[in-house]
Amino acid sequence: MKIAFVGKGGSGKTTLSSLFIRHLAVGRHPVVAVDADINQHLGVALGMDESEAAALPAMGAQLPLIKDYLRGSNPRIDSAETMIKTTPPGEGSHLLRITEDNPVFDACARTVPLEGGDVRLLATGPFTEADLGVACYHSKTGAVELCLNHLVDGREEFAVVDMTAGSDSFASGMFTRFDMTFLVVEPTRKGVSVYRQYKEYARDFGVPLRVVGNKVHGEDDLDFLREEAGDDLLVTFGHSDWVRAMEKGRPRAFAELETANREALHVLHRTADSAYEQRDWERYTRQMVHFHLRNAESWGNDKTGTDLTTQVDPGFVLREQPSPQPA
């Protein structure tokens, strides 16, 4: 199951995504967590110290390795250099699985021990001083998009992505890669405006989107979100002494998380599980191809000097149980 947490900066999406990851770990679900935000905080939210989090390998720096592995023996892809962030898999491509060991995870993932079990954590890498004025952050998240395009995940397995803040999440086709997108919204006019923008972008692509209210401190806050988000409002989170203790570096047992907030996490889990029942692999693959063709036409063909439309394998559909992998 692929789950995204999105929202404006400061809404608490990283905090809520880390709580959801901890909830899954306690339930002993296999989890790959991805920090795809320009501000890299997910590692610390999961209990890493600052130096450990800063030492996470950047997926963007491993892009040549990622491309070379994923293309496998796919005859439609001449070389790793001709792959772009939207290149879809085809016959012969290497696919990724949540629980396997592979060169991509070896190079990019680090193990984070949590109550109930370990999770794998990957990070796009921070926007560095060397990038200022010469690079776009979406060039870094391209590594995440490629991996999601090649990821085969089952119902009891989870890829949880803490997305970049604001509408930047819609700057690539990656926003269509998820079974469920949780939009974290504060009970403020600015928070609601971000929700409306997200909903408008997502509507045309059938992106499953539910609003998660955060920093809800009373009935007035709750009423405001109900008025503005209507049936899209799924659940809310209030003040958490548990989270505050974690932010102070004084972690507590996860069982001590407030009852209401623990139940809210169960609601997220049940909602994601229901969304997976609606997954349409053919539509999923079709959307992947749609964005690849758009990117090929707008910039990819010129950049690579190759007709990238020929990379599309018309008979290939990504599925939970694909054909055997190439040697």
Secondary structure in CASP SS format (residue, H / E / C, confidence):
PFRMAT SS
TARGET T0000
AUTHOR 0000-0000-0000
METHOD secondary structure of the structure
MODEL  1
M C 1.00
K E 1.00
I E 1.00
A E 1.00
F E 1.00
V E 1.00
G E 1.00
K C 1.00
G C 1.00
G C 1.00
S C 1.00
G C 1.00
K H 1.00
T H 1.00
T H 1.00
L H 1.00
S H 1.00
S H 1.00
L H 1.00
F H 1.00
I H 1.00
R H 1.00
H H 1.00
L H 1.00
A H 1.00
V H 1.00
G C 1.00
R C 1.00
H C 1.00
P C 1.00
V E 1.00
V E 1.00
A E 1.00
V E 1.00
D E 1.00
A E 1.00
D C 1.00
I C 1.00
N C 1.00
Q C 1.00
H C 1.00
L H 1.00
G H 1.00
V H 1.00
A H 1.00
L C 1.00
G C 1.00
M C 1.00
D C 1.00
E H 1.00
S H 1.00
E H 1.00
A H 1.00
A H 1.00
A C 1.00
L C 1.00
P C 1.00
A E 1.00
M H 1.00
G H 1.00
A H 1.00
Q H 1.00
L H 1.00
P H 1.00
L H 1.00
I H 1.00
K H 1.00
D H 1.00
Y H 1.00
L H 1.00
R H 1.00
G C 1.00
S C 1.00
N C 1.00
P C 1.00
R C 1.00
I C 1.00
D C 1.00
S C 1.00
A H 1.00
E H 1.00
T H 1.00
M C 1.00
I C 1.00
K C 1.00
T C 1.00
T C 1.00
P C 1.00
P C 1.00
G C 1.00
E C 1.00
G C 1.00
S C 1.00
H C 1.00
L C 1.00
L E 1.00
R E 1.00
I C 1.00
T C 1.00
E C 1.00
D C 1.00
N C 1.00
P H 1.00
V H 1.00
F H 1.00
D H 1.00
A H 1.00
C H 1.00
A C 1.00
R E 1.00
T E 1.00
V E 1.00
P E 1.00
L E 1.00
E C 1.00
G C 1.00
G E 1.00
D E 1.00
V E 1.00
R E 1.00
L E 1.00
L E 1.00
A E 1.00
T C 1.00
G C 1.00
P C 1.00
F C 1.00
T C 1.00
E H 1.00
A H 1.00
D H 1.00
L C 1.00
G C 1.00
V C 1.00
A C 1.00
C C 1.00
Y C 1.00
H H 1.00
S H 1.00
K H 1.00
T H 1.00
G H 1.00
A H 1.00
V H 1.00
E H 1.00
L H 1.00
C H 1.00
L H 1.00
N H 1.00
H C 1.00
L E 1.00
V E 1.00
D C 1.00
G C 1.00
R C 1.00
E C 1.00
E C 1.00
F E 1.00
A E 1.00
V E 1.00
V E 1.00
D E 1.00
M E 1.00
T C 1.00
A C 1.00
G H 1.00
S H 1.00
D H 1.00
S H 1.00
F H 1.00
A C 1.00
S C 1.00
G H 1.00
M H 1.00
F H 1.00
T H 1.00
R C 1.00
F C 1.00
D C 1.00
M E 1.00
T E 1.00
F E 1.00
L E 1.00
V E 1.00
V E 1.00
E C 1.00
P C 1.00
T C 1.00
R H 1.00
K H 1.00
G H 1.00
V H 1.00
S H 1.00
V H 1.00
Y H 1.00
R H 1.00
Q H 1.00
Y H 1.00
K H 1.00
E H 1.00
Y H 1.00
A H 1.00
R H 1.00
D C 1.00
F C 1.00
G C 1.00
V C 1.00
P C 1.00
L E 1.00
R E 1.00
V E 1.00
V E 1.00
G E 1.00
N C 1.00
K C 1.00
V C 1.00
H C 1.00
G C 1.00
E H 1.00
D H 1.00
D H 1.00
L H 1.00
D H 1.00
F H 1.00
L H 1.00
R H 1.00
E H 1.00
E H 1.00
A H 1.00
G H 1.00
D H 1.00
D H 1.00
L E 1.00
L E 1.00
V E 1.00
T E 1.00
F C 1.00
G C 1.00
H C 1.00
S C 1.00
D H 1.00
W H 1.00
V H 1.00
R H 1.00
A H 1.00
M H 1.00
E H 1.00
K C 1.00
G C 1.00
R C 1.00
P C 1.00
R C 1.00
A C 1.00
F H 1.00
A H 1.00
E H 1.00
L C 1.00
E C 1.00
T H 1.00
A H 1.00
N H 1.00
R H 1.00
E H 1.00
A H 1.00
L H 1.00
H H 1.00
V H 1.00
L H 1.00
H H 1.00
R H 1.00
T H 1.00
A H 1.00
D H 1.00
S H 1.00
A H 1.00
Y H 1.00
E C 1.00
Q C 1.00
R C 1.00
D C 1.00
W H 1.00
E H 1.00
R H 1.00
Y H 1.00
T H 1.00
R H 1.00
Q H 1.00
M H 1.00
V H 1.00
H H 1.00
F H 1.00
H H 1.00
L H 1.00
R H 1.00
N H 1.00
A H 1.00
E H 1.00
S H 1.00
W H 1.00
G H 1.00
N H 1.00
D H 1.00
K H 1.00
T H 1.00
G C 1.00
T C 1.00
D C 1.00
L H 1.00
T H 1.00
T H 1.00
Q H 1.00
V C 1.00
D C 1.00
P C 1.00
G C 1.00
F C 1.00
V C 1.00
L C 1.00
R C 1.00
E C 1.00
Q C 1.00
P C 1.00
S C 1.00
P C 1.00
Q C 1.00
P C 1.00
A C 1.00
END
